[in-house]
Amino acid sequence: MVSPAVPDAAVRQTRALALASLIALIVQGLAWELWIAPTGSGTLALKVLPLVAAVPGMLRHRLYTFRWLSMALWLYVTEALVRSTSEHGAGQAMAVVELVLCIALFVFCSLYVRRRLRGVKAAA
């Protein structure tokens, strides 16, 4: 089990970057589906709900949240890759932005988990 001790500065910074990427991905997803390039009724905006569910866990430094989010992100990467090659104009640009945000969030989640576990091993 991971120690509930206060994480060091590097871990907190990595979490802040991951959280910023997550919030940017949520805002981008909503803006894309509701205003910038809507596909119809706006039901595709519901795709951000799993991302919203990850915010409380990230704020509480829960490793489990970072782990499942890093796996769930690949669904968003797949969507971004498909839509970046099948759409044109604003939809294609938004797909590329989503892809960049997903990759950044994956990197920050991975770094967070790695740094947290390294801190636990050092404390043991």
VENVENKA-V818030 format. One line per field, one symbol per residue. phi: phi as a letter, one per 20 degrees, with the letter a starting at -180 (. if undefined). psi: psi as a letter, one per 40 degrees, with the letter a starting at -180 (. if undefined). burial: 1 if it has 9 or more other ideal C-beta (glycine too) atoms within 8 Angstrom, else 0. A space follows every 50 residues. Layout:
BEGIN
phi=???
psi=???
burial=???
END
This chain:
BEGIN
phi=.efeffffffffffffffffffffffffffffedcfbfeqenfffffegf fffegffffeleggffffffefgfffffffffffeddcmfffffffffff fffffffffffffffffffffffe
psi=ihheihiiddddddddddddddddddddddddddddgiebeedeeeeedd dddedddddefhddddddddddddddddddddddeeiibddddddddddd ddddddddddddddddddddddd.
burial=00000010001101101110111111011111110010000000101100 10011011001010111111011001101111110010001101111110 111111011111101110110000
END
